């Protein structure tokens, strides 16, 4: 997960920008995934797609504000950091979610390659 964020952040930094909100938006996407799977009973692949859609929407909105309105990326992403954090706290009620379906926890399982895990 960190590698995915690092790749995206690298591309942004190479173009003289910055994104302060990527970690919180990732957390919001994961909350959406887990709440959709547990509370709404959606199948894991559909819940994961919903989380990806939420994060893509936030990224698109950040991009539009920076590229079309020519707002400074630092200010836009700092504001989006706070907005995404507030939405995440309100939606999750600041509580963890348990009882995830196996399809949601499978990507986080460890595996062994050449005697290492």
C-alpha positions in Angstrom: 0.0 0.0 0.0 2.8 2.4 0.9 4.5 1.6 -2.4 1.4 2.6 -4.4 1.3 5.9 -2.5 5.0 6.4 -3.0 4.8 5.9 -6.8 2.0 8.4 -7.1 3.7 10.9 -4.8 6.9 10.5 -6.8 5.2 11.5 -10.0 3.7 14.5 -8.3 7.0 15.7 -6.8 8.8 15.2 -10.1 6.4 17.7 -11.6 7.1 20.3 -8.9 3.9 19.6 -7.0 2.9 18.2 -3.6 0.0 16.1 -2.3 -0.6 16.3 1.4 -3.9 14.5 1.3 -3.0 11.1 -0.3 -2.7 9.2 3.0 -6.0 10.4 4.4 -7.7 9.8 1.1 -6.3 6.3 1.1 -7.7 5.8 4.6 -11.1 7.2 3.6 -11.1 4.7 0.7 -10.3 1.8 3.0 -13.1 2.9 5.4 -15.6 3.0 2.5 -14.5 -0.5 1.4 -14.8 -2.0 4.9 -18.1 -0.3 5.7 -19.7 -1.2 2.4 -18.6 -4.9 2.8 -19.6 -5.2 6.5 -22.5 -2.9 6.9 -24.1 -3.0 3.5 -23.1 -6.6 2.8 -21.6 -5.9 -0.6 -19.3 -8.6 -2.1 -15.6 -7.9 -1.5 -14.7 -7.0 -5.2 -17.6 -4.6 -5.4 -16.7 -3.0 -2.1 -13.1 -2.6 -3.2 -14.2 -1.0 -6.4 -16.4 1.5 -4.4 -13.4 2.4 -2.3 -11.2 2.9 -5.4 -14.0 5.1 -6.9 -14.1 7.3 -3.8 -10.3 7.8 -3.9 -10.3 8.4 -7.6 -13.0 11.0 -7.2 -11.0 12.9 -4.5 -7.9 12.7 -6.7 -9.8 14.0 -9.7 -11.2 16.9 -7.7 -7.7 17.8 -6.4 -6.4 17.6 -10.0 -9.1 19.8 -11.4 -8.6 22.5 -8.7 -4.9 22.5 -9.3 -4.9 22.3 -13.2 -8.0 24.1 -14.2 -8.4 26.8 -11.5 -4.6 27.1 -11.1 -4.8 26.9 -7.3 -1.6 26.1 -5.4 -1.3 22.3 -4.8 -0.1 22.8 -1.2 -3.3 24.7 -0.3 -5.7 22.5 -2.3 -4.3 19.2 -0.8 -4.1 20.7 2.7 -7.8 21.6 2.5 -8.7 18.2 1.0 -6.7 16.5 3.8 -9.0 18.2 6.3 -12.2 17.5 4.3 -11.3 13.8 3.8 -10.4 13.4 7.4 -13.6 14.9 8.6 -15.7 12.7 6.2 -13.8 9.7 7.3 -14.4 10.4 11.0 -18.1 11.1 10.5 -18.7 8.1 8.3 -16.8 5.6 10.5 -17.9 7.3 13.8 -14.3 7.2 14.7 -14.5 3.4 15.3 -12.8 0.4 13.8 -14.7 -2.1 11.7 -14.4 -5.8 12.3 -15.8 -8.9 10.8 -14.5 -8.4 7.3 -15.2 -11.0 4.7 -12.2 -13.2 3.6 -12.0 -11.4 0.2 -11.2 -8.2 2.0 -8.4 -9.5 4.2 -6.8 -11.8 1.6 -4.6 -9.1 -0.1 -3.0 -8.3 3.3 -2.0 -11.9 4.1 1.6 -12.8 4.1 3.1 -15.4 1.8 6.4 -17.2 1.5 8.9 -16.8 -1.3 12.1 -18.7 -1.1 11.8 -19.4 2.6 11.0 -15.8 3.5 7.7 -14.3 4.4 
